[in-house]
Amino acid sequence: MSSPPFDRLNLGLRSGDATDLVQANRVGLQQALALPAAPRWLCQVHGTTVAELGPLPSADEPQADAAVSHLPGTVLAILTADCLPVLFCAMDGCEIAAAHAGWRGLLNGVLEETLIGLRAPRENILAWLGPCIGAASYEVGKEVRTAFVEFDPSAASCFAAIRPGHWLCDLAALARLRLEAAGVSHIYGGGFDTFTDRRFYSYRREGPRSGRFASLIWLEPESGFHF
């Protein structure tokens, strides 16, 4: 419903698009995917707060960067436009989670906090890395690399020097390191670059008037799970 530059199903209310058009896009998304309930959207702030949510519709969007649920019929949603969305589920399909991992949230432990909110043992959790800015497209300053390497020296393998004080950063690889260190071994996804792949919105490519796309995971009423 949105007009350019938001005309590829923008789902972000805080992107500069008209609120009524974004809401119409969200209704269309729910109908197109035959979701069991409206997605539970978050007010994402690059933090580490995890909300526990159920399927009941709510006009409020909790300020959080991750959510967990064990209630059937719940649809969790993460909005991104270069940051990394990470979806989780227990192997038996009894619970799900979703996290928004930009470099700040990733560094400060948003994935670990999300795992704390899940009841399943870490070895029984599946994690899927969604589309994010790719390693060849994501240039960061030395302060970002330093922060990650000081936390975990092995993170140095996720950065490639390009000129003094500037590095290419593999956000998905950093997430894999953090998940593996937390005990999660079943990790899938990755490989999309939102900056070069124009199917996706990219804040770094398009600037402040970039839309947002969503990564969704939900529990069917009979407690199955879907990516």
PyMOL CGO cylinders between C-alpha atoms (Angstrom):
from pymol import cmd
from pymol.cgo import CYLINDER

trace = [
    CYLINDER, 0.00, 0.00, 0.00, 2.93, 2.36, 0.55, 0.3, 1, 1, 1, 1, 1, 1,
    CYLINDER, 2.93, 2.36, 0.55, 4.35, 4.81, -1.97, 0.3, 1, 1, 1, 1, 1, 1,
    CYLINDER, 4.35, 4.81, -1.97, 8.03, 4.96, -2.97, 0.3, 1, 1, 1, 1, 1, 1,
    CYLINDER, 8.03, 4.96, -2.97, 10.52, 4.58, -1.38, 0.3, 1, 1, 1, 1, 1, 1,
    CYLINDER, 10.52, 4.58, -1.38, 8.41, 2.34, 0.90, 0.3, 1, 1, 1, 1, 1, 1,
    CYLINDER, 8.41, 2.34, 0.90, 6.57, 0.46, -1.85, 0.3, 1, 1, 1, 1, 1, 1,
    CYLINDER, 6.57, 0.46, -1.85, 8.05, -3.01, -1.22, 0.3, 1, 1, 1, 1, 1, 1,
    CYLINDER, 8.05, -3.01, -1.22, 5.69, -3.93, 1.62, 0.3, 1, 1, 1, 1, 1, 1,
    CYLINDER, 5.69, -3.93, 1.62, 7.20, -1.66, 4.24, 0.3, 1, 1, 1, 1, 1, 1,
    CYLINDER, 7.20, -1.66, 4.24, 6.26, -2.98, 7.70, 0.3, 1, 1, 1, 1, 1, 1,
    CYLINDER, 6.26, -2.98, 7.70, 8.08, -0.45, 9.87, 0.3, 1, 1, 1, 1, 1, 1,
    CYLINDER, 8.08, -0.45, 9.87, 5.99, 2.15, 11.68, 0.3, 1, 1, 1, 1, 1, 1,
    CYLINDER, 5.99, 2.15, 11.68, 9.04, 4.26, 12.56, 0.3, 1, 1, 1, 1, 1, 1,
    CYLINDER, 9.04, 4.26, 12.56, 10.55, 4.47, 9.08, 0.3, 1, 1, 1, 1, 1, 1,
    CYLINDER, 10.55, 4.47, 9.08, 8.88, 7.70, 7.96, 0.3, 1, 1, 1, 1, 1, 1,
    CYLINDER, 8.88, 7.70, 7.96, 6.04, 5.98, 6.11, 0.3, 1, 1, 1, 1, 1, 1,
    CYLINDER, 6.04, 5.98, 6.11, 2.38, 6.85, 6.76, 0.3, 1, 1, 1, 1, 1, 1,
    CYLINDER, 2.38, 6.85, 6.76, 1.04, 4.92, 9.75, 0.3, 1, 1, 1, 1, 1, 1,
    CYLINDER, 1.04, 4.92, 9.75, -2.23, 3.92, 8.09, 0.3, 1, 1, 1, 1, 1, 1,
    CYLINDER, -2.23, 3.92, 8.09, -0.40, 2.50, 5.07, 0.3, 1, 1, 1, 1, 1, 1,
    CYLINDER, -0.40, 2.50, 5.07, 2.00, 0.49, 7.23, 0.3, 1, 1, 1, 1, 1, 1,
    CYLINDER, 2.00, 0.49, 7.23, -0.95, -0.90, 9.18, 0.3, 1, 1, 1, 1, 1, 1,
    CYLINDER, -0.95, -0.90, 9.18, -2.59, -1.88, 5.91, 0.3, 1, 1, 1, 1, 1, 1,
    CYLINDER, -2.59, -1.88, 5.91, 0.61, -3.63, 4.85, 0.3, 1, 1, 1, 1, 1, 1,
    CYLINDER, 0.61, -3.63, 4.85, 0.66, -5.51, 8.14, 0.3, 1, 1, 1, 1, 1, 1,
    CYLINDER, 0.66, -5.51, 8.14, -2.93, -6.65, 7.68, 0.3, 1, 1, 1, 1, 1, 1,
    CYLINDER, -2.93, -6.65, 7.68, -2.08, -7.78, 4.16, 0.3, 1, 1, 1, 1, 1, 1,
    CYLINDER, -2.08, -7.78, 4.16, 0.91, -9.74, 5.45, 0.3, 1, 1, 1, 1, 1, 1,
    CYLINDER, 0.91, -9.74, 5.45, -1.25, -11.55, 7.99, 0.3, 1, 1, 1, 1, 1, 1,
    CYLINDER, -1.25, -11.55, 7.99, -3.81, -12.44, 5.31, 0.3, 1, 1, 1, 1, 1, 1,
    CYLINDER, -3.81, -12.44, 5.31, -1.25, -13.49, 2.67, 0.3, 1, 1, 1, 1, 1, 1,
    CYLINDER, -1.25, -13.49, 2.67, 0.51, -15.91, 5.03, 0.3, 1, 1, 1, 1, 1, 1,
    CYLINDER, 0.51, -15.91, 5.03, -2.72, -17.07, 6.73, 0.3, 1, 1, 1, 1, 1, 1,
    CYLINDER, -2.72, -17.07, 6.73, -1.11, -16.38, 10.08, 0.3, 1, 1, 1, 1, 1, 1,
    CYLINDER, -1.11, -16.38, 10.08, -2.94, -17.76, 13.13, 0.3, 1, 1, 1, 1, 1, 1,
    CYLINDER, -2.94, -17.76, 13.13, -2.88, -14.29, 14.73, 0.3, 1, 1, 1, 1, 1, 1,
    CYLINDER, -2.88, -14.29, 14.73, -1.54, -10.80, 14.11, 0.3, 1, 1, 1, 1, 1, 1,
    CYLINDER, -1.54, -10.80, 14.11, 2.23, -10.61, 14.57, 0.3, 1, 1, 1, 1, 1, 1,
    CYLINDER, 2.23, -10.61, 14.57, 3.44, -9.28, 17.91, 0.3, 1, 1, 1, 1, 1, 1,
    CYLINDER, 3.44, -9.28, 17.91, 5.58, -6.33, 16.86, 0.3, 1, 1, 1, 1, 1, 1,
    CYLINDER, 5.58, -6.33, 16.86, 8.26, -4.77, 19.04, 0.3, 1, 1, 1, 1, 1, 1,
    CYLINDER, 8.26, -4.77, 19.04, 9.56, -1.24, 19.53, 0.3, 1, 1, 1, 1, 1, 1,
    CYLINDER, 9.56, -1.24, 19.53, 13.19, -2.12, 18.81, 0.3, 1, 1, 1, 1, 1, 1,
    CYLINDER, 13.19, -2.12, 18.81, 15.89, 0.08, 20.35, 0.3, 1, 1, 1, 1, 1, 1,
    CYLINDER, 15.89, 0.08, 20.35, 19.15, -1.89, 19.83, 0.3, 1, 1, 1, 1, 1, 1,
    CYLINDER, 19.15, -1.89, 19.83, 19.01, -3.16, 23.40, 0.3, 1, 1, 1, 1, 1, 1,
    CYLINDER, 19.01, -3.16, 23.40, 18.87, -6.57, 25.09, 0.3, 1, 1, 1, 1, 1, 1,
    CYLINDER, 18.87, -6.57, 25.09, 15.40, -6.62, 26.66, 0.3, 1, 1, 1, 1, 1, 1,
    CYLINDER, 15.40, -6.62, 26.66, 13.37, -9.77, 25.96, 0.3, 1, 1, 1, 1, 1, 1,
    CYLINDER, 13.37, -9.77, 25.96, 9.56, -9.71, 26.07, 0.3, 1, 1, 1, 1, 1, 1,
    CYLINDER, 9.56, -9.71, 26.07, 7.46, -12.79, 26.79, 0.3, 1, 1, 1, 1, 1, 1,
    CYLINDER, 7.46, -12.79, 26.79, 4.45, -12.63, 24.50, 0.3, 1, 1, 1, 1, 1, 1,
    CYLINDER, 4.45, -12.63, 24.50, 1.28, -14.49, 23.67, 0.3, 1, 1, 1, 1, 1, 1,
    CYLINDER, 1.28, -14.49, 23.67, -1.11, -14.45, 20.71, 0.3, 1, 1, 1, 1, 1, 1,
    CYLINDER, -1.11, -14.45, 20.71, -3.62, -11.90, 22.01, 0.3, 1, 1, 1, 1, 1, 1,
    CYLINDER, -3.62, -11.90, 22.01, -3.63, -8.77, 19.83, 0.3, 1, 1, 1, 1, 1, 1,
    CYLINDER, -3.63, -8.77, 19.83, -2.33, -5.60, 21.42, 0.3, 1, 1, 1, 1, 1, 1,
    CYLINDER, -2.33, -5.60, 21.42, -2.03, -2.01, 20.27, 0.3, 1, 1, 1, 1, 1, 1,
    CYLINDER, -2.03, -2.01, 20.27, 1.08, -1.70, 22.42, 0.3, 1, 1, 1, 1, 1, 1,
    CYLINDER, 1.08, -1.70, 22.42, 4.48, -2.61, 21.05, 0.3, 1, 1, 1, 1, 1, 1,
    CYLINDER, 4.48, -2.61, 21.05, 6.74, -3.42, 24.00, 0.3, 1, 1, 1, 1, 1, 1,
    CYLINDER, 6.74, -3.42, 24.00, 10.14, -1.77, 23.98, 0.3, 1, 1, 1, 1, 1, 1,
    CYLINDER, 10.14, -1.77, 23.98, 12.34, -4.81, 23.48, 0.3, 1, 1, 1, 1, 1, 1,
    CYLINDER, 12.34, -4.81, 23.48, 14.70, -6.30, 20.93, 0.3, 1, 1, 1, 1, 1, 1,
    CYLINDER, 14.70, -6.30, 20.93, 13.68, -9.91, 21.38, 0.3, 1, 1, 1, 1, 1, 1,
    CYLINDER, 13.68, -9.91, 21.38, 10.65, -11.96, 22.30, 0.3, 1, 1, 1, 1, 1, 1,
    CYLINDER, 10.65, -11.96, 22.30, 9.88, -15.50, 23.43, 0.3, 1, 1, 1, 1, 1, 1,
    CYLINDER, 9.88, -15.50, 23.43, 6.66, -17.47, 23.52, 0.3, 1, 1, 1, 1, 1, 1,
    CYLINDER, 6.66, -17.47, 23.52, 5.38, -20.92, 24.40, 0.3, 1, 1, 1, 1, 1, 1,
    CYLINDER, 5.38, -20.92, 24.40, 1.72, -20.14, 23.72, 0.3, 1, 1, 1, 1, 1, 1,
    CYLINDER, 1.72, -20.14, 23.72, 0.13, -21.70, 20.61, 0.3, 1, 1, 1, 1, 1, 1,
    CYLINDER, 0.13, -21.70, 20.61, -1.05, -19.25, 18.00, 0.3, 1, 1, 1, 1, 1, 1,
    CYLINDER, -1.05, -19.25, 18.00, 1.68, -16.69, 18.75, 0.3, 1, 1, 1, 1, 1, 1,
    CYLINDER, 1.68, -16.69, 18.75, 3.44, -14.96, 15.85, 0.3, 1, 1, 1, 1, 1, 1,
    CYLINDER, 3.44, -14.96, 15.85, 6.73, -13.22, 16.65, 0.3, 1, 1, 1, 1, 1, 1,
    CYLINDER, 6.73, -13.22, 16.65, 8.17, -10.60, 14.31, 0.3, 1, 1, 1, 1, 1, 1,
    CYLINDER, 8.17, -10.60, 14.31, 11.50, -8.80, 13.97, 0.3, 1, 1, 1, 1, 1, 1,
    CYLINDER, 11.50, -8.80, 13.97, 11.91, -5.75, 11.73, 0.3, 1, 1, 1, 1, 1, 1,
    CYLINDER, 11.91, -5.75, 11.73, 15.26, -5.10, 10.06, 0.3, 1, 1, 1, 1, 1, 1,
    CYLINDER, 15.26, -5.10, 10.06, 16.96, -3.23, 7.24, 0.3, 1, 1, 1, 1, 1, 1,
    CYLINDER, 16.96, -3.23, 7.24, 20.61, -4.43, 7.60, 0.3, 1, 1, 1, 1, 1, 1,
    CYLINDER, 20.61, -4.43, 7.60, 20.62, -5.67, 11.20, 0.3, 1, 1, 1, 1, 1, 1,
    CYLINDER, 20.62, -5.67, 11.20, 20.48, -9.42, 11.77, 0.3, 1, 1, 1, 1, 1, 1,
    CYLINDER, 20.48, -9.42, 11.77, 17.19, -11.13, 12.65, 0.3, 1, 1, 1, 1, 1, 1,
    CYLINDER, 17.19, -11.13, 12.65, 17.64, -14.42, 14.51, 0.3, 1, 1, 1, 1, 1, 1,
    CYLINDER, 17.64, -14.42, 14.51, 14.77, -16.89, 14.92, 0.3, 1, 1, 1, 1, 1, 1,
    CYLINDER, 14.77, -16.89, 14.92, 14.79, -19.72, 17.48, 0.3, 1, 1, 1, 1, 1, 1,
    CYLINDER, 14.79, -19.72, 17.48, 12.68, -22.76, 18.22, 0.3, 1, 1, 1, 1, 1, 1,
    CYLINDER, 12.68, -22.76, 18.22, 12.85, -25.78, 20.46, 0.3, 1, 1, 1, 1, 1, 1,
    CYLINDER, 12.85, -25.78, 20.46, 13.23, -29.06, 18.58, 0.3, 1, 1, 1, 1, 1, 1,
    CYLINDER, 13.23, -29.06, 18.58, 9.89, -30.30, 19.90, 0.3, 1, 1, 1, 1, 1, 1,
    CYLINDER, 9.89, -30.30, 19.90, 8.13, -27.18, 18.64, 0.3, 1, 1, 1, 1, 1, 1,
    CYLINDER, 8.13, -27.18, 18.64, 6.89, -26.13, 22.07, 0.3, 1, 1, 1, 1, 1, 1,
    CYLINDER, 6.89, -26.13, 22.07, 8.44, -22.65, 22.15, 0.3, 1, 1, 1, 1, 1, 1,
    CYLINDER, 8.44, -22.65, 22.15, 9.87, -19.99, 19.87, 0.3, 1, 1, 1, 1, 1, 1,
    CYLINDER, 9.87, -19.99, 19.87, 11.89, -16.81, 20.05, 0.3, 1, 1, 1, 1, 1, 1,
    CYLINDER, 11.89, -16.81, 20.05, 13.01, -13.98, 17.79, 0.3, 1, 1, 1, 1, 1, 1,
    CYLINDER, 13.01, -13.98, 17.79, 15.79, -11.43, 18.24, 0.3, 1, 1, 1, 1, 1, 1,
    CYLINDER, 15.79, -11.43, 18.24, 16.99, -8.22, 16.60, 0.3, 1, 1, 1, 1, 1, 1,
    CYLINDER, 16.99, -8.22, 16.60, 20.79, -8.22, 16.52, 0.3, 1, 1, 1, 1, 1, 1,
    CYLINDER, 20.79, -8.22, 16.52, 22.51, -5.12, 15.30, 0.3, 1, 1, 1, 1, 1, 1,
    CYLINDER, 22.51, -5.12, 15.30, 26.14, -4.88, 16.31, 0.3, 1, 1, 1, 1, 1, 1,
    CYLINDER, 26.14, -4.88, 16.31, 25.32, -3.10, 19.58, 0.3, 1, 1, 1, 1, 1, 1,
    CYLINDER, 25.32, -3.10, 19.58, 22.70, -5.60, 20.66, 0.3, 1, 1, 1, 1, 1, 1,
    CYLINDER, 22.70, -5.60, 20.66, 24.88, -8.49, 19.57, 0.3, 1, 1, 1, 1, 1, 1,
    CYLINDER, 24.88, -8.49, 19.57, 27.85, -7.16, 21.51, 0.3, 1, 1, 1, 1, 1, 1,
    CYLINDER, 27.85, -7.16, 21.51, 25.78, -6.54, 24.63, 0.3, 1, 1, 1, 1, 1, 1,
    CYLINDER, 25.78, -6.54, 24.63, 24.24, -10.01, 24.67, 0.3, 1, 1, 1, 1, 1, 1,
    CYLINDER, 24.24, -10.01, 24.67, 20.79, -9.89, 23.08, 0.3, 1, 1, 1, 1, 1, 1,
    CYLINDER, 20.79, -9.89, 23.08, 21.15, -13.46, 21.78, 0.3, 1, 1, 1, 1, 1, 1,
    CYLINDER, 21.15, -13.46, 21.78, 22.27, -14.79, 25.15, 0.3, 1, 1, 1, 1, 1, 1,
    CYLINDER, 22.27, -14.79, 25.15, 19.39, -12.99, 26.87, 0.3, 1, 1, 1, 1, 1, 1,
    CYLINDER, 19.39, -12.99, 26.87, 16.97, -14.52, 24.40, 0.3, 1, 1, 1, 1, 1, 1,
    CYLINDER, 16.97, -14.52, 24.40, 18.28, -18.00, 25.11, 0.3, 1, 1, 1, 1, 1, 1,
    CYLINDER, 18.28, -18.00, 25.11, 17.80, -17.42, 28.84, 0.3, 1, 1, 1, 1, 1, 1,
    CYLINDER, 17.80, -17.42, 28.84, 14.13, -16.83, 28.09, 0.3, 1, 1, 1, 1, 1, 1,
    CYLINDER, 14.13, -16.83, 28.09, 13.77, -20.27, 26.49, 0.3, 1, 1, 1, 1, 1, 1,
    CYLINDER, 13.77, -20.27, 26.49, 13.14, -23.33, 28.63, 0.3, 1, 1, 1, 1, 1, 1,
    CYLINDER, 13.14, -23.33, 28.63, 14.65, -25.96, 26.32, 0.3, 1, 1, 1, 1, 1, 1,
    CYLINDER, 14.65, -25.96, 26.32, 18.24, -27.13, 26.85, 0.3, 1, 1, 1, 1, 1, 1,
    CYLINDER, 18.24, -27.13, 26.85, 20.64, -25.34, 24.51, 0.3, 1, 1, 1, 1, 1, 1,
    CYLINDER, 20.64, -25.34, 24.51, 21.41, -28.55, 22.63, 0.3, 1, 1, 1, 1, 1, 1,
    CYLINDER, 21.41, -28.55, 22.63, 17.71, -28.80, 21.74, 0.3, 1, 1, 1, 1, 1, 1,
    CYLINDER, 17.71, -28.80, 21.74, 17.41, -25.30, 20.28, 0.3, 1, 1, 1, 1, 1, 1,
    CYLINDER, 17.41, -25.30, 20.28, 17.53, -24.46, 16.58, 0.3, 1, 1, 1, 1, 1, 1,
    CYLINDER, 17.53, -24.46, 16.58, 18.65, -21.00, 15.46, 0.3, 1, 1, 1, 1, 1, 1,
    CYLINDER, 18.65, -21.00, 15.46, 18.17, -19.44, 12.03, 0.3, 1, 1, 1, 1, 1, 1,
    CYLINDER, 18.17, -19.44, 12.03, 20.08, -16.36, 10.85, 0.3, 1, 1, 1, 1, 1, 1,
    CYLINDER, 20.08, -16.36, 10.85, 18.01, -14.16, 8.58, 0.3, 1, 1, 1, 1, 1, 1,
    CYLINDER, 18.01, -14.16, 8.58, 19.05, -11.64, 5.92, 0.3, 1, 1, 1, 1, 1, 1,
    CYLINDER, 19.05, -11.64, 5.92, 21.47, -8.94, 7.09, 0.3, 1, 1, 1, 1, 1, 1,
    CYLINDER, 21.47, -8.94, 7.09, 24.16, -6.73, 5.64, 0.3, 1, 1, 1, 1, 1, 1,
    CYLINDER, 24.16, -6.73, 5.64, 26.89, -8.98, 4.28, 0.3, 1, 1, 1, 1, 1, 1,
    CYLINDER, 26.89, -8.98, 4.28, 30.53, -9.13, 5.24, 0.3, 1, 1, 1, 1, 1, 1,
    CYLINDER, 30.53, -9.13, 5.24, 31.66, -7.58, 1.96, 0.3, 1, 1, 1, 1, 1, 1,
    CYLINDER, 31.66, -7.58, 1.96, 29.32, -4.60, 2.42, 0.3, 1, 1, 1, 1, 1, 1,
    CYLINDER, 29.32, -4.60, 2.42, 29.58, -3.76, 6.11, 0.3, 1, 1, 1, 1, 1, 1,
    CYLINDER, 29.58, -3.76, 6.11, 32.38, -1.33, 6.90, 0.3, 1, 1, 1, 1, 1, 1,
    CYLINDER, 32.38, -1.33, 6.90, 32.91, -0.40, 10.56, 0.3, 1, 1, 1, 1, 1, 1,
    CYLINDER, 32.91, -0.40, 10.56, 35.41, 1.61, 12.55, 0.3, 1, 1, 1, 1, 1, 1,
    CYLINDER, 35.41, 1.61, 12.55, 38.09, 0.20, 14.81, 0.3, 1, 1, 1, 1, 1, 1,
    CYLINDER, 38.09, 0.20, 14.81, 35.97, 0.84, 17.91, 0.3, 1, 1, 1, 1, 1, 1,
    CYLINDER, 35.97, 0.84, 17.91, 33.49, -1.82, 16.81, 0.3, 1, 1, 1, 1, 1, 1,
    CYLINDER, 33.49, -1.82, 16.81, 36.18, -4.41, 16.15, 0.3, 1, 1, 1, 1, 1, 1,
    CYLINDER, 36.18, -4.41, 16.15, 37.97, -3.59, 19.39, 0.3, 1, 1, 1, 1, 1, 1,
    CYLINDER, 37.97, -3.59, 19.39, 34.82, -4.02, 21.45, 0.3, 1, 1, 1, 1, 1, 1,
    CYLINDER, 34.82, -4.02, 21.45, 34.12, -7.49, 20.04, 0.3, 1, 1, 1, 1, 1, 1,
    CYLINDER, 34.12, -7.49, 20.04, 37.73, -8.68, 20.23, 0.3, 1, 1, 1, 1, 1, 1,
    CYLINDER, 37.73, -8.68, 20.23, 38.09, -7.51, 23.81, 0.3, 1, 1, 1, 1, 1, 1,
    CYLINDER, 38.09, -7.51, 23.81, 35.04, -9.59, 24.70, 0.3, 1, 1, 1, 1, 1, 1,
    CYLINDER, 35.04, -9.59, 24.70, 36.20, -12.63, 22.70, 0.3, 1, 1, 1, 1, 1, 1,
    CYLINDER, 36.20, -12.63, 22.70, 39.58, -12.70, 20.92, 0.3, 1, 1, 1, 1, 1, 1,
    CYLINDER, 39.58, -12.70, 20.92, 38.26, -15.26, 18.41, 0.3, 1, 1, 1, 1, 1, 1,
    CYLINDER, 38.26, -15.26, 18.41, 35.97, -12.53, 17.05, 0.3, 1, 1, 1, 1, 1, 1,
    CYLINDER, 35.97, -12.53, 17.05, 39.01, -11.17, 15.19, 0.3, 1, 1, 1, 1, 1, 1,
    CYLINDER, 39.01, -11.17, 15.19, 38.30, -13.76, 12.49, 0.3, 1, 1, 1, 1, 1, 1,
    CYLINDER, 38.30, -13.76, 12.49, 35.04, -11.94, 11.69, 0.3, 1, 1, 1, 1, 1, 1,
    CYLINDER, 35.04, -11.94, 11.69, 36.79, -8.72, 10.62, 0.3, 1, 1, 1, 1, 1, 1,
    CYLINDER, 36.79, -8.72, 10.62, 38.92, -7.92, 7.55, 0.3, 1, 1, 1, 1, 1, 1,
    CYLINDER, 38.92, -7.92, 7.55, 41.08, -4.80, 7.38, 0.3, 1, 1, 1, 1, 1, 1,
    CYLINDER, 41.08, -4.80, 7.38, 40.49, -2.57, 4.35, 0.3, 1, 1, 1, 1, 1, 1,
    CYLINDER, 40.49, -2.57, 4.35, 42.37, 0.62, 5.33, 0.3, 1, 1, 1, 1, 1, 1,
    CYLINDER, 42.37, 0.62, 5.33, 43.77, 2.08, 8.55, 0.3, 1, 1, 1, 1, 1, 1,
    CYLINDER, 43.77, 2.08, 8.55, 41.08, 2.17, 11.21, 0.3, 1, 1, 1, 1, 1, 1,
    CYLINDER, 41.08, 2.17, 11.21, 38.41, 0.58, 9.00, 0.3, 1, 1, 1, 1, 1, 1,
    CYLINDER, 38.41, 0.58, 9.00, 37.27, -3.00, 8.82, 0.3, 1, 1, 1, 1, 1, 1,
    CYLINDER, 37.27, -3.00, 8.82, 34.73, -5.17, 7.03, 0.3, 1, 1, 1, 1, 1, 1,
    CYLINDER, 34.73, -5.17, 7.03, 32.52, -6.90, 9.59, 0.3, 1, 1, 1, 1, 1, 1,
    CYLINDER, 32.52, -6.90, 9.59, 30.80, -10.28, 9.23, 0.3, 1, 1, 1, 1, 1, 1,
    CYLINDER, 30.80, -10.28, 9.23, 27.75, -9.77, 11.44, 0.3, 1, 1, 1, 1, 1, 1,
    CYLINDER, 27.75, -9.77, 11.44, 26.36, -13.26, 10.85, 0.3, 1, 1, 1, 1, 1, 1,
    CYLINDER, 26.36, -13.26, 10.85, 29.70, -14.87, 11.74, 0.3, 1, 1, 1, 1, 1, 1,
    CYLINDER, 29.70, -14.87, 11.74, 29.81, -12.89, 14.98, 0.3, 1, 1, 1, 1, 1, 1,
    CYLINDER, 29.81, -12.89, 14.98, 26.32, -14.18, 15.81, 0.3, 1, 1, 1, 1, 1, 1,
    CYLINDER, 26.32, -14.18, 15.81, 27.41, -17.76, 15.13, 0.3, 1, 1, 1, 1, 1, 1,
    CYLINDER, 27.41, -17.76, 15.13, 30.33, -17.35, 17.53, 0.3, 1, 1, 1, 1, 1, 1,
    CYLINDER, 30.33, -17.35, 17.53, 28.08, -16.01, 20.27, 0.3, 1, 1, 1, 1, 1, 1,
    CYLINDER, 28.08, -16.01, 20.27, 25.49, -18.75, 19.77, 0.3, 1, 1, 1, 1, 1, 1,
    CYLINDER, 25.49, -18.75, 19.77, 28.08, -21.51, 19.75, 0.3, 1, 1, 1, 1, 1, 1,
    CYLINDER, 28.08, -21.51, 19.75, 29.69, -20.12, 22.90, 0.3, 1, 1, 1, 1, 1, 1,
    CYLINDER, 29.69, -20.12, 22.90, 26.24, -20.17, 24.53, 0.3, 1, 1, 1, 1, 1, 1,
    CYLINDER, 26.24, -20.17, 24.53, 25.81, -23.87, 23.69, 0.3, 1, 1, 1, 1, 1, 1,
    CYLINDER, 25.81, -23.87, 23.69, 23.72, -23.71, 20.52, 0.3, 1, 1, 1, 1, 1, 1,
    CYLINDER, 23.72, -23.71, 20.52, 25.10, -25.96, 17.80, 0.3, 1, 1, 1, 1, 1, 1,
    CYLINDER, 25.10, -25.96, 17.80, 22.13, -26.20, 15.41, 0.3, 1, 1, 1, 1, 1, 1,
    CYLINDER, 22.13, -26.20, 15.41, 22.57, -22.92, 13.51, 0.3, 1, 1, 1, 1, 1, 1,
    CYLINDER, 22.57, -22.92, 13.51, 21.21, -22.36, 10.02, 0.3, 1, 1, 1, 1, 1, 1,
    CYLINDER, 21.21, -22.36, 10.02, 20.57, -19.56, 7.53, 0.3, 1, 1, 1, 1, 1, 1,
    CYLINDER, 20.57, -19.56, 7.53, 22.78, -16.67, 6.55, 0.3, 1, 1, 1, 1, 1, 1,
    CYLINDER, 22.78, -16.67, 6.55, 24.10, -15.89, 3.08, 0.3, 1, 1, 1, 1, 1, 1,
    CYLINDER, 24.10, -15.89, 3.08, 21.85, -12.98, 2.09, 0.3, 1, 1, 1, 1, 1, 1,
    CYLINDER, 21.85, -12.98, 2.09, 23.30, -9.46, 1.84, 0.3, 1, 1, 1, 1, 1, 1,
    CYLINDER, 23.30, -9.46, 1.84, 20.62, -6.82, 2.36, 0.3, 1, 1, 1, 1, 1, 1,
    CYLINDER, 20.62, -6.82, 2.36, 22.90, -4.10, 0.98, 0.3, 1, 1, 1, 1, 1, 1,
    CYLINDER, 22.90, -4.10, 0.98, 23.42, -5.72, -2.44, 0.3, 1, 1, 1, 1, 1, 1,
    CYLINDER, 23.42, -5.72, -2.44, 20.16, -7.69, -2.72, 0.3, 1, 1, 1, 1, 1, 1,
    CYLINDER, 20.16, -7.69, -2.72, 17.44, -5.19, -3.62, 0.3, 1, 1, 1, 1, 1, 1,
    CYLINDER, 17.44, -5.19, -3.62, 14.67, -7.53, -2.56, 0.3, 1, 1, 1, 1, 1, 1,
    CYLINDER, 14.67, -7.53, -2.56, 15.47, -6.29, 0.94, 0.3, 1, 1, 1, 1, 1, 1,
    CYLINDER, 15.47, -6.29, 0.94, 15.42, -2.87, 2.53, 0.3, 1, 1, 1, 1, 1, 1,
    CYLINDER, 15.42, -2.87, 2.53, 18.86, -1.57, 3.52, 0.3, 1, 1, 1, 1, 1, 1,
    CYLINDER, 18.86, -1.57, 3.52, 19.36, 1.43, 5.80, 0.3, 1, 1, 1, 1, 1, 1,
    CYLINDER, 19.36, 1.43, 5.80, 22.97, 1.77, 4.72, 0.3, 1, 1, 1, 1, 1, 1,
    CYLINDER, 22.97, 1.77, 4.72, 22.00, 1.76, 1.03, 0.3, 1, 1, 1, 1, 1, 1,
    CYLINDER, 22.00, 1.76, 1.03, 18.85, 3.89, 1.24, 0.3, 1, 1, 1, 1, 1, 1,
    CYLINDER, 18.85, 3.89, 1.24, 19.39, 6.10, 4.29, 0.3, 1, 1, 1, 1, 1, 1,
    CYLINDER, 19.39, 6.10, 4.29, 16.83, 7.32, 6.87, 0.3, 1, 1, 1, 1, 1, 1,
    CYLINDER, 16.83, 7.32, 6.87, 13.90, 6.76, 4.50, 0.3, 1, 1, 1, 1, 1, 1,
    CYLINDER, 13.90, 6.76, 4.50, 14.52, 3.05, 4.26, 0.3, 1, 1, 1, 1, 1, 1,
    CYLINDER, 14.52, 3.05, 4.26, 11.56, 0.78, 4.93, 0.3, 1, 1, 1, 1, 1, 1,
    CYLINDER, 11.56, 0.78, 4.93, 11.70, -2.35, 7.05, 0.3, 1, 1, 1, 1, 1, 1,
    CYLINDER, 11.70, -2.35, 7.05, 11.03, -5.99, 6.23, 0.3, 1, 1, 1, 1, 1, 1,
    CYLINDER, 11.03, -5.99, 6.23, 10.03, -8.64, 8.74, 0.3, 1, 1, 1, 1, 1, 1,
    CYLINDER, 10.03, -8.64, 8.74, 11.29, -12.06, 9.76, 0.3, 1, 1, 1, 1, 1, 1,
    CYLINDER, 11.29, -12.06, 9.76, 8.54, -14.14, 11.33, 0.3, 1, 1, 1, 1, 1, 1,
    CYLINDER, 8.54, -14.14, 11.33, 8.24, -17.33, 13.33, 0.3, 1, 1, 1, 1, 1, 1,
    CYLINDER, 8.24, -17.33, 13.33, 5.05, -18.68, 14.79, 0.3, 1, 1, 1, 1, 1, 1,
    CYLINDER, 5.05, -18.68, 14.79, 3.49, -21.48, 16.77, 0.3, 1, 1, 1, 1, 1, 1,
    CYLINDER, 3.49, -21.48, 16.77, 0.50, -23.02, 15.06, 0.3, 1, 1, 1, 1, 1, 1,
    CYLINDER, 0.50, -23.02, 15.06, -2.54, -23.60, 17.29, 0.3, 1, 1, 1, 1, 1, 1,
    CYLINDER, -2.54, -23.60, 17.29, -1.62, -27.29, 17.43, 0.3, 1, 1, 1, 1, 1, 1,
    CYLINDER, -1.62, -27.29, 17.43, 1.90, -26.25, 18.57, 0.3, 1, 1, 1, 1, 1, 1,
    CYLINDER, 1.90, -26.25, 18.57, 3.84, -26.93, 15.38, 0.3, 1, 1, 1, 1, 1, 1,
    CYLINDER, 3.84, -26.93, 15.38, 6.39, -24.36, 14.27, 0.3, 1, 1, 1, 1, 1, 1,
    CYLINDER, 6.39, -24.36, 14.27, 7.07, -22.58, 11.02, 0.3, 1, 1, 1, 1, 1, 1,
    CYLINDER, 7.07, -22.58, 11.02, 9.89, -20.45, 9.63, 0.3, 1, 1, 1, 1, 1, 1,
]
cmd.load_cgo(trace, "trace")
